[in-house]
Amino acid sequence: MRVSSFSTFNIPVENLDRAVRFYREVFDLPSTFSAHEQSHLSFQGNPLVFEPAQGPIQPITLTIAVQDTPQAIENHLINYDVPQIALMTTDNGASVFHIADFEGNHINLSTQK
C-alpha cells in the first residue's frame, strides 16, 4: 500500500510483536532496528510508537490516507486476510475502508482515487 499520511503515530497495543508485524505487512512500512535488534516501524522518518497497555486496552480510531485505487486496496486487504469491519463508505469523494488491527483499534483507510 502507498501510505501518504497517518492521523496519529501513537497506537495502543497489548502484543507488540503482533502489532509491528500487522502494520509492517499490511501497510508496507519499513522496519528499523535498534542496538538490541528490536524492530520498530517508521513512516516518512517518524517512528510509530506502539504503547503497551497497562490494563484493558482503550482502542483508538486512526485514519490512514493511501494513494491506491479502491480496487487495489480491496485486493490488498483480501491478500493479507484483513476483513472489513463495515462496508466501504465515501466522504467528499474519498473511498473509506473500515478495518481493525488485532488490538481492536479501528482504522479508516481513505483514498481519493
C-alpha positions in Angstrom: 0.0 0.0 0.0 1.2 3.5 -0.7 0.6 5.3 2.5 0.6 9.1 2.4 -0.4 10.0 6.0 -1.2 8.8 9.5 -3.5 10.7 11.8 -1.5 9.6 14.8 1.8 7.9 15.4 0.9 6.6 18.9 -1.0 3.3 18.8 -2.1 1.3 21.9 -1.2 -2.4 21.8 -1.3 -5.5 24.0 1.1 -7.5 21.9 4.0 -5.5 20.5 5.3 -8.2 18.1 1.9 -8.8 16.6 1.2 -5.1 16.1 4.6 -4.5 14.5 4.0 -7.4 12.1 0.5 -6.2 11.2 1.5 -2.6 10.4 4.7 -3.6 8.6 2.9 -6.2 6.4 -0.4 -4.6 5.7 0.9 -1.0 5.2 4.3 -1.9 3.8 6.1 0.2 6.4 9.9 -0.1 6.6 11.5 -1.6 9.7 14.4 -0.1 11.5 16.4 -1.8 14.2 17.8 -0.5 17.4 21.0 -1.5 19.1 19.3 -4.5 20.6 17.9 -5.7 17.3 14.4 -4.8 18.3 12.3 -3.9 15.3 10.5 -0.6 15.0 8.5 0.9 12.2 8.5 4.4 10.8 6.6 6.5 8.3 8.4 9.3 6.4 11.1 9.3 9.2 8.5 9.5 12.0 8.5 6.4 14.3 5.3 4.6 15.1 5.0 4.3 18.8 3.3 1.2 20.0 2.2 1.9 23.6 1.8 -1.2 25.7 -1.5 -1.3 27.6 -1.3 -1.0 31.3 -4.6 -2.8 31.7 -7.5 -3.3 29.3 -6.7 -1.6 26.0 -8.5 1.5 25.1 -8.8 1.2 21.3 -8.4 4.3 19.2 -9.6 5.3 15.7 -6.9 6.3 13.3 -7.1 7.4 9.7 -4.5 6.3 7.2 -4.6 8.0 3.8 -3.3 5.9 0.9 -2.6 6.6 -2.8 -4.1 3.4 -4.1 -7.3 2.8 -6.0 -10.3 1.3 -4.1 -9.9 -1.9 -6.1 -6.2 -2.1 -5.2 -7.0 -1.6 -1.6 -9.7 -4.2 -1.6 -7.4 -6.7 -3.2 -4.6 -5.9 -0.8 -6.9 -6.5 2.2 -8.0 -9.8 0.7 -4.4 -10.9 0.1 -3.5 -10.2 3.7 -6.7 -11.7 5.1 -7.8 -8.4 6.7 -11.6 -8.3 7.0 -13.5 -5.1 6.6 -15.5 -4.4 9.8 -18.0 -2.2 8.0 -19.0 -1.5 4.4 -16.9 0.9 2.4 -18.2 4.5 2.7 -17.5 7.7 0.8 -16.5 11.0 2.2 -16.1 14.0 -0.1 -15.2 11.8 -3.0 -12.8 9.6 -1.0 -13.4 5.9 -0.6 -13.1 4.9 3.1 -12.4 1.3 4.1 -13.0 0.3 7.7 -10.7 -2.3 9.2 -9.3 -3.1 12.6 -5.9 -4.3 13.8 -5.5 -7.2 16.2 -5.6 -4.9 19.1 -9.1 -3.6 18.4 -8.0 -0.2 17.0 -10.3 1.0 14.3 -8.5 2.0 11.1 -10.1 4.2 8.4 -8.3 3.7 5.1 -9.0 6.7 2.9 -8.2 7.3 -0.7 -9.0 10.0 -3.2 -8.7 7.7 -6.3 
